[in-house]
Amino acid sequence: MAYKFYGWKTADVRDSRGLTPRNYYDILSDIWSADTCAPRMRERWSEKNRALGQCSITAFLMQDLYGGKVCGIPMDDGNYHCFNVVGEGTPNVRLFDLTSEQFGDVQLDYSACQEQFREAHFSKAEKKRRYEILRAELMKNLPVIQPVTMAHSAQYGEIYAAAFSGEPWNDSWRTKDAEIHVREILDSKQSYGLEYLIKGEIVGFILGTSMLFHYGRVFEINDLAVLPEYQGRGIAGILLERCRREMKRRGIAGMNLITSGRGFLPQFYERVGFQREDKVILMGMEL
């Protein structure tokens, strides 16, 4: 999935919730409004250019989440266009500008910038008020990640059937069978999983079971599924990271999974830390 803001390809830093700037862009794009737009630009704000006049309050909001600096590009009217720099002075420096799309095809010079400070910006009461409005709306619209429950097995079945009917699997799952599949895993005493909700709707989940081996307990990821219309937003990666943290906290020795050898999935799992196992092979027998 391609994004419209500058620096989106490398905007992979995660906050304490496991969310990246791309995830926050998805949320903010729905809540930027005329009320949070800078007063001098409010007459030009529209649904087609929601990022207009949102730069400084958005950049300081991202600074709350990721730290780093807020920098500003001098503009012709004497104001600054603000953006974020995280990890400056390290190999993992990240520069991103969530509101750059307001300028259309105009190319901004991110080398000609000055550090910006919230004390100076928020000395304007109206700007501090707009920041507080945007922050409150963001908090209300944050995704919820919580443990899976048998009560939601029907929703998990729908998500599983929809996700695995597409690439690269192209499996012909019936929703009823997918629900039974999920319920059988949930029935295990060693099962664990998380569901991902956006505005109260479950859009993805991860589910697996742990098993004891001679070298320790291992968590097997049985299911990781996201509704097709929500794929490409980093949800699977967030679920994996939250699951990894919990397994580490529990003292689990490792995590493993079986995935398709075709398409994008091997590269996806390698990117988030999984490695191909050379010592084992998957074998099967038709009956």
C-alpha positions in Angstrom: 0.0 0.0 0.0 1.4 3.4 -1.0 1.0 6.5 1.1 0.8 10.1 0.1 3.1 11.6 2.7 6.8 12.3 2.4 9.1 9.7 4.0 6.4 7.0 4.2 8.6 4.2 2.8 11.0 4.4 5.8 8.4 5.5 8.4 8.7 2.2 10.2 9.6 3.3 13.7 7.2 2.0 16.3 5.8 3.6 19.5 4.9 1.8 22.7 1.7 0.5 21.2 3.6 -1.0 18.2 2.2 1.6 15.8 4.2 3.3 13.0 3.6 6.8 11.5 1.8 5.0 8.7 -0.7 3.7 11.1 -1.2 7.1 12.6 -1.6 8.6 9.2 -4.5 6.2 8.5 -6.2 7.5 11.6 -5.4 11.2 11.3 -6.6 11.3 7.7 -10.1 10.7 9.0 -10.0 13.1 11.9 -8.2 16.2 10.5 -10.9 18.8 10.2 -11.6 22.5 9.7 -11.5 22.8 13.5 -7.9 21.6 13.7 -6.8 23.6 10.6 -4.7 26.8 11.1 -7.2 29.8 11.1 -5.4 31.5 8.3 -6.0 28.5 6.0 -9.4 27.5 7.2 -11.3 29.0 4.3 -9.3 26.8 1.9 -9.6 23.6 3.9 -11.7 20.9 2.3 -12.4 17.1 2.5 -10.1 16.8 -0.6 -7.2 18.4 1.2 -7.6 17.4 4.9 -3.9 17.8 5.7 -4.0 21.5 5.0 -3.1 23.6 8.0 -2.4 20.6 10.2 1.4 20.4 10.2 2.6 21.8 13.5 0.0 20.2 15.8 0.5 16.9 13.9 4.3 17.0 14.2 4.2 17.8 17.9 1.7 15.0 18.4 4.1 12.6 16.7 6.9 13.9 18.8 4.9 12.9 21.9 4.8 9.3 20.5 8.3 8.9 19.0 10.4 11.6 20.5 13.0 13.2 18.2 12.8 16.6 16.8 10.2 18.8 15.1 11.8 20.7 12.3 10.4 23.5 10.1 10.8 24.6 6.5 10.7 28.4 6.2 7.7 29.4 4.0 7.1 32.5 2.0 4.5 33.9 4.5 7.0 33.8 7.4 5.6 30.6 8.9 7.2 27.2 9.1 6.0 23.9 7.7 6.7 21.3 10.4 7.7 17.7 10.1 9.4 15.0 12.2 13.0 13.7 12.5 13.5 10.6 14.7 16.8 9.0 15.6 19.0 11.8 14.3 22.7 11.0 14.5 22.0 7.2 14.3 22.0 4.8 11.4 18.2 4.5 11.9 17.3 8.1 11.4 13.8 8.6 10.1 12.3 11.7 8.5 8.6 11.8 7.8 6.1 14.5 7.1 2.5 13.3 7.6 1.0 16.5 6.2 3.1 17.0 3.1 0.3 16.0 0.7 -1.3 19.4 1.3 1.3 20.9 -1.2 0.3 18.6 -4.0 3.2 18.2 -6.5 5.4 20.9 -4.9 8.7 19.5 -3.8 9.8 20.7 -0.4 13.4 21.1 0.6 13.8 19.2 3.8 17.5 20.1 4.2 16.7 23.8 4.8 15.0 23.6 8.1 15.2 24.8 11.7 14.2 23.0 14.9 10.8 24.0 16.2 9.8 24.1 19.9 6.3 23.6 21.3 6.8 26.3 23.9 7.0 28.9 21.1 4.2 27.3 19.0 1.8 26.7 21.9 2.3 30.2 23.2 -0.6 30.8 20.8 -3.7 29.7 22.7 -5.6 28.8 19.5 -2.8 26.5 18.3 -2.6 24.7 21.7 -6.4 24.3 21.6 -6.2 22.8 18.1 -3.5 20.4 19.3 -5.6 19.3 22.3 -8.6 18.7 20.0 -6.5 16.6 17.6 -4.9 14.6 20.4 -8.3 13.9 22.0 -9.7 12.7 18.7 -6.7 10.5 18.0 -7.0 8.9 21.4 -10.6 8.1 20.8 -9.8 6.5 17.4 -6.8 4.4 18.3 -7.0 0.7 17.4 -7.7 -1.7 20.3 -5.6 -4.9 20.6 -7.0 -7.4 23.1 -7.0 -11.1 23.8 -9.1 -13.3 21.6 -12.3 -14.9 22.9 -14.5 -17.8 22.0 -17.4 -15.4 21.9 -15.9 -13.8 18.7 -15.2 -17.1 16.9 -17.8 -16.3 14.2 -16.0 -13.0 13.4 -12.6 -14.8 13.3 -14.1 -17.3 10.9 -15.3 -14.6 8.6 -11.9 -12.9 8.6 -10.0 -16.2 8.1 -12.2 -17.3 5.2 -11.9 -13.8 3.5 -8.1 -13.6 4.0 -7.2 -17.1 2.9 -9.4 -17.0 -0.1 -7.1 -14.4 -1.6 -3.4 -14.3 -2.7 -1.2 -16.2 -2.2 -3.4 -19.0 -0.8 -6.5 -18.8 -3.0 -8.2 -21.4 -0.7 -11.9 -22.1 -1.0 -12.8 -21.7 2.7 -16.4 -21.8 3.8 -17.0 -19.4 6.7 -18.6 -22.1 8.8 -15.6 -24.4 8.3 -13.2 -21.5 9.1 -15.1 -20.8 12.3 -14.8 -24.5 13.4 -11.1 -24.4 12.5 -10.6 -21.4 14.8 -12.8 -22.8 17.6 -10.7 -26.0 17.7 -7.5 -23.9 18.3 -9.3 -21.8 20.9 -10.3 -25.0 22.7 -6.7 -25.8 23.5 -5.5 -25.0 27.0 -2.3 -23.7 25.5 -3.9 -21.4 23.0 -3.2 -17.6 22.9 -4.2 -14.9 20.5 -5.0 -11.3 20.0 -7.7 -9.4 18.0 -7.3 -6.0 16.4 -10.2 -3.6 16.4 -10.8 -0.4 14.5 -13.7 1.6 15.7 -15.1 -1.4 17.4 -14.8 -3.7 14.4 -12.5 -6.8 14.5 -10.4 -6.5 11.4 -7.7 -9.0 12.1 -6.4 -11.6 14.6 -3.4 -13.8 15.5 -3.9 -17.2 17.1 -1.7 -20.1 18.1 -0.8 -22.7 20.7 2.4 -23.5 22.6 4.0 -26.9 23.0 6.7 -28.2 25.3 10.0 -29.6 23.7 13.2 -30.7 25.3 14.7 -27.3 24.9 11.7 -25.3 26.1 8.2 -24.3 25.2 7.6 -23.1 21.6 4.6 -21.0 20.3 3.2 -22.2 17.0 1.3 -19.4 15.1 -1.6 -21.3 13.5 -3.5 -18.3 12.2 -2.7 -14.7 11.2 -5.5 -13.1 9.2 -6.5 -9.5 8.3 -9.6 -8.5 6.3 -8.6 -7.8 2.7 -9.7 -4.2 2.8 -7.4 -3.6 5.8 -4.4 -5.4 4.5 -1.3 -3.3 3.7 -1.7 -1.1 6.8 0.8 -2.9 9.0 -1.8 -4.7 11.1 -0.3 -8.1 10.8 3.1 -6.8 11.8 1.7 -5.1 14.9 -0.1 -8.3 15.9 3.1 -10.3 15.5 5.1 -7.8 17.5 2.6 -7.8 20.4 2.5 -11.6 20.3 6.3 -11.8 20.3 6.5 -9.5 23.3 4.0 -11.5 25.3 5.7 -14.8 24.4 9.1 -13.4 25.5 7.5 -12.2 28.8 6.2 -15.8 29.4 9.6 -17.3 28.8 8.7 -19.0 25.6 11.8 -20.4 23.8 10.7 -19.5 20.3 8.0 -18.9 17.8 7.4 -20.7 14.5 4.9 -20.9 11.7 4.1 -22.6 8.4 3.5 -20.3 5.5 3.2 -20.3 1.7 6.5 -20.6 -0.2 5.0 -18.4 -3.0 4.2 -14.7 -3.1 5.1 -12.0 -0.6 4.7 -14.0 2.6 8.3 -15.4 3.0 9.8 -12.0 2.6 7.2 -10.5 5.0 8.1 -12.9 7.8 11.8 -12.6 7.2 11.4 -8.8 7.4 9.9 -9.1 10.9 12.5 -11.5 12.2 11.6 -15.0 11.2 14.2 -17.3 9.5 13.8 -20.2 7.2 14.5 -23.6 8.9 17.1 -25.7 7.1 17.0 -28.6 9.5 13.4 -29.6 9.1 11.0 -30.1 6.1 7.2 -30.2 5.9 6.0 -33.6 4.9 2.5 -34.7 4.2 0.4 -37.7 3.0 -3.0 -37.8 1.3 -5.5 -40.3 2.7 
